Amino acid sequence: MLSVKNLTKQFKSGDTKVVAVNNISLSVPQGIFASIIGKSGSGKSTLLSLLGALDKPSAGEIIVDGRDIAKMSDSRLIDYRRNKIGFVFQSYNLIPNLSALENVMLPMEFAGVKAKAKRLRAEKLLREVGLTKEKFARKPTRLSGGEQQRIAIARALANSPKLILADEPTGNLDSATGKIIIELLKKLAKIEKTTIIAVTHDQGIAHEAKIKFTLKDGKLVA
C-alpha cells in the first residue's frame, strides 16, 4: 500500500519560492491501478519524482510497504529503488543491444538473483505481458512500440516491487495499442499484487483507473 501524508516540495527559482507539491495526502491500496492526472505545470512530474525516491520532499511522509521513504538515508534509498519500485517510461528506455529477455533479467542481476531463477522469472513475466516466445531473443529495434512497452512493463515487475510508477506509458503509442497497454497494467496490478500508478495528462487513461487523482497548481483537487 502507498500512503502519502502532507507531502510538500518547494524550491527557489531566482528570488521566487515555488511550491511544486503543496500539502498532498493520498493513499492507494495494494494491487490497485490508479492514475494521477494534471496539465503541464500541475506538479505531477515532481510528485512522481518524490514517490520514486528520485527527489526528497521538503515536508511530509511517503509510506511504501510500511516504511517512510522520506526519512531513508541515501544508501537505503538505492536499495528501495532497486527492490521496491519499478518504473515504466513513455520512451521505453530499453537497452538496445540486449534482447527482450535480457532487458527483463537486468534488474534481477543487479539484485543478485541466481541465473536460473532470473531467467525463469523473466520468461514468466514476458508471457504475462503477452509477448510470444519467438520474440524473447529479439532486440528492441526489431519490435513494435507496443511490444517494447510490454517488455518495459515486464522489466518493471522483475524484482516484485510494491509500487510501479508509469510516466505517460502510452504517450508514444497509437490509441488502440495504448488501450491494450492500460488494460494490461490493470490486470498485472491484480496478478502481481502491485500498486501501479500512471501519471498522465490523458483523461481516457485516467478514467480507466480504479482510483483517480487530479492535480492543479501543486494541489490535489479531486
VENMO-V15689 format. One record per backbone hydrogen bond with DSSP energy under -0.5 kcal/mol. NH is the residue of the N-H (numbers start at 0). CO is the residue of the C=O. E is the energy in kcal/mol with one decimal. If there is no record, write none. Layout:
# VENMO-V15689
NH	CO	E
NH	CO	E
This chain:
# VENMO-V15689
1	27	-2.6
2	62	-2.4
3	25	-3.6
4	60	-2.0
6	23	-3.2
7	58	-2.6
8	20	-2.3
10	17	-2.4
12	15	-3.2
15	12	-1.6
17	10	-3.5
17	15	-0.6
18	16	-0.5
19	8	-1.5
19	17	-0.9
20	8	-1.7
21	217	-3.6
22	20	-0.7
23	6	-2.6
25	3	-1.9
27	1	-2.5
31	28	-1.1
33	31	-0.6
33	195	-3.1
34	210	-2.3
35	197	-2.7
36	212	-3.0
37	199	-1.2
41	38	-2.0
46	42	-2.5
47	43	-2.3
48	44	-2.0
49	45	-1.9
50	46	-2.6
51	47	-2.1
52	49	-1.4
53	48	-2.8
54	48	-1.2
57	7	-2.4
58	7	-1.8
60	4	-2.3
62	2	-3.5
63	61	-0.6
63	66	-2.6
64	0	-1.3
66	63	-1.6
68	61	-2.5
68	66	-1.0
70	67	-1.3
71	68	-1.1
76	72	-2.1
77	73	-1.6
78	74	-1.4
79	75	-2.3
80	76	-2.8
81	77	-1.6
82	78	-2.3
83	79	-2.8
84	79	-0.7
85	162	-2.1
87	164	-2.4
89	166	-0.5
91	88	-1.3
92	90	-2.5
95	93	-0.7
97	94	-1.7
99	137	-2.0
100	135	-2.5
102	98	-2.4
103	99	-1.6
104	100	-1.9
105	101	-1.4
106	102	-0.5
107	104	-0.6
108	104	-1.6
109	105	-1.8
110	106	-1.2
111	108	-1.2
112	107	-2.7
117	113	-2.7
118	114	-2.2
119	115	-2.4
120	116	-2.4
121	117	-2.1
122	118	-2.6
123	119	-2.3
124	120	-2.4
125	121	-2.3
126	122	-2.0
127	123	-2.2
128	124	-2.1
129	126	-1.2
130	125	-2.5
134	131	-2.1
135	132	-1.7
137	134	-1.0
139	97	-0.7
141	138	-2.3
142	139	-1.9
147	143	-2.5
148	144	-2.2
149	145	-1.7
150	146	-2.0
151	147	-2.3
152	148	-2.1
153	149	-2.4
154	150	-2.7
155	151	-2.0
156	152	-1.3
157	154	-1.2
159	156	-2.2
161	83	-1.0
162	83	-1.5
163	194	-2.7
164	85	-2.7
165	163	-0.6
165	196	-3.1
166	87	-3.0
166	164	-0.6
167	165	-0.8
167	198	-3.0
170	167	-1.9
172	169	-1.8
177	173	-2.8
178	174	-2.0
179	175	-1.5
180	176	-2.2
181	177	-2.1
182	178	-2.3
183	179	-2.0
184	180	-2.3
185	181	-2.2
186	182	-2.1
187	183	-2.7
188	184	-1.9
189	185	-1.0
190	186	-2.4
191	187	-2.9
193	188	-1.3
194	161	-1.9
195	31	-2.3
195	193	-0.5
196	163	-2.9
197	33	-2.7
198	165	-3.2
198	196	-0.6
199	35	-2.6
199	197	-0.6
202	200	-0.7
205	201	-2.1
206	202	-2.3
207	203	-0.6
207	204	-1.2
208	204	-0.5
208	205	-1.3
209	32	-2.4
210	32	-1.0
212	34	-2.6
214	36	-2.9
215	218	-2.4
217	41	-2.6
218	215	-1.9
220	213	-2.6
220	218	-0.7
221	213	-1.1
